[in-house]
């Protein structure tokens, strides 16, 4: 008896794993750039998996959905926080003259940015 191997969607599975890693890394501040890499790879592998394999598309579609979810979460949640943090550093740190006041200004800016 000859067994035939089922054709899987290897690129879709790879994209799904990358998408899961991207979603995991989005919740770690200042490590989001790793999530960007994983989400971009998930999007690429997921799209190739969608168009490459006609029968097994579900996993590839899930990879694309996770990648798009990552980019939406980043854009609507983290980008405004990073922008507020950058603006706070510009306004508070540049205007402070002494080292002690600079340290207090940085701590205040971080607290304000994370409170938003």
C-alpha positions as CSV (number, residue, x, y, z in Angstrom):
1,X,0.0,0.0,0.0
2,X,1.2,3.4,-0.9
3,X,0.4,6.2,1.4
4,X,-0.1,9.6,-0.1
5,X,0.9,12.6,1.9
6,X,-1.6,15.3,2.4
7,X,-0.6,18.6,0.9
8,X,-0.3,21.1,3.7
9,X,0.1,24.8,3.6
10,X,3.6,25.2,5.0
11,X,3.8,29.0,4.2
12,X,0.4,29.5,5.9
13,X,1.6,27.7,9.0
14,X,4.8,29.7,9.0
15,X,2.8,32.9,8.6
16,X,0.5,31.9,11.5
17,X,3.4,31.3,13.8
18,X,4.9,34.6,12.9
19,X,1.5,36.3,13.4
20,X,1.2,34.8,16.9
21,X,4.7,35.9,17.8
22,X,3.9,39.4,16.5
23,X,0.8,39.6,18.6
24,X,2.7,38.4,21.7
25,X,5.4,41.0,21.2
26,X,3.0,43.9,20.8
27,X,2.3,43.9,24.5
28,X,5.9,44.5,25.5
29,X,6.8,48.3,25.4
30,X,9.9,49.1,23.4
31,X,10.1,45.5,22.0
32,X,7.3,46.3,19.5
33,X,9.9,46.5,16.7
34,X,10.3,42.7,17.0
35,X,6.5,42.4,16.5
36,X,6.8,44.6,13.4
37,X,9.2,42.1,11.9
38,X,7.1,39.1,12.8
39,X,3.8,40.8,11.6
40,X,5.4,41.7,8.3
41,X,6.6,38.1,7.8
42,X,3.2,36.8,8.7
43,X,1.6,39.1,6.2
44,X,4.0,38.0,3.4
45,X,3.8,34.3,4.2
46,X,0.1,34.4,4.7
47,X,-0.6,36.1,1.4
48,X,1.7,33.7,-0.5
49,X,0.0,30.8,1.3
50,X,-3.5,32.2,0.3
51,X,-2.6,32.3,-3.3
52,X,-0.3,29.4,-3.6
53,X,-2.5,26.6,-2.2
54,X,-6.0,26.4,-3.4
55,X,-7.3,23.8,-1.0
56,X,-5.8,24.7,2.4
57,X,-6.3,28.5,2.8
58,X,-7.7,28.8,6.3
59,X,-4.4,28.9,8.2
60,X,-3.0,31.4,5.7
61,X,-6.0,33.7,6.1
62,X,-5.6,33.5,9.9
63,X,-2.0,34.6,9.5
64,X,-3.1,37.6,7.4
65,X,-5.7,38.5,10.0
66,X,-3.2,38.4,12.8
67,X,-0.8,40.6,10.9
68,X,-3.5,43.1,10.1
69,X,-4.6,43.0,13.8
70,X,-1.0,43.7,14.9
71,X,-0.7,46.7,12.7
72,X,-4.1,48.1,13.8
73,X,-3.3,47.6,17.5
74,X,0.1,49.3,17.0
75,X,-1.3,52.2,15.1
76,X,-4.2,52.9,17.4
77,X,-2.7,52.0,20.8
78,X,1.1,52.3,20.8
79,X,1.8,55.0,18.2
80,X,-0.1,57.8,20.1
81,X,1.8,56.8,23.3
82,X,5.2,56.9,21.6
83,X,4.2,60.3,20.1
84,X,3.2,61.7,23.4
85,X,6.4,60.4,25.0
86,X,8.5,62.0,22.3
87,X,6.6,65.3,22.6
88,X,7.0,65.3,26.4
89,X,10.7,64.7,26.1
90,X,11.0,67.6,23.6
91,X,9.1,70.0,25.8
92,X,10.3,69.0,29.3
93,X,13.9,67.8,28.8
94,X,15.0,70.5,26.4
95,X,13.7,73.3,28.6
96,X,15.3,71.9,31.8
97,X,18.6,73.5,32.7
98,X,20.0,71.4,35.6
99,X,20.6,67.7,35.8
100,X,18.2,67.3,38.8
101,X,15.4,69.1,37.0
102,X,16.1,67.1,33.9
103,X,15.8,63.9,35.8
104,X,12.5,65.1,37.4
105,X,11.3,66.2,34.0
106,X,12.0,62.8,32.4
107,X,10.2,61.0,35.2
108,X,7.2,63.4,34.9
109,X,7.1,63.0,31.1
110,X,7.2,59.2,31.3
111,X,4.4,59.2,33.9
112,X,2.3,61.6,31.8
113,X,2.8,59.6,28.6
114,X,1.9,56.3,30.2
115,X,-1.2,57.7,31.9
116,X,-2.7,58.7,28.6
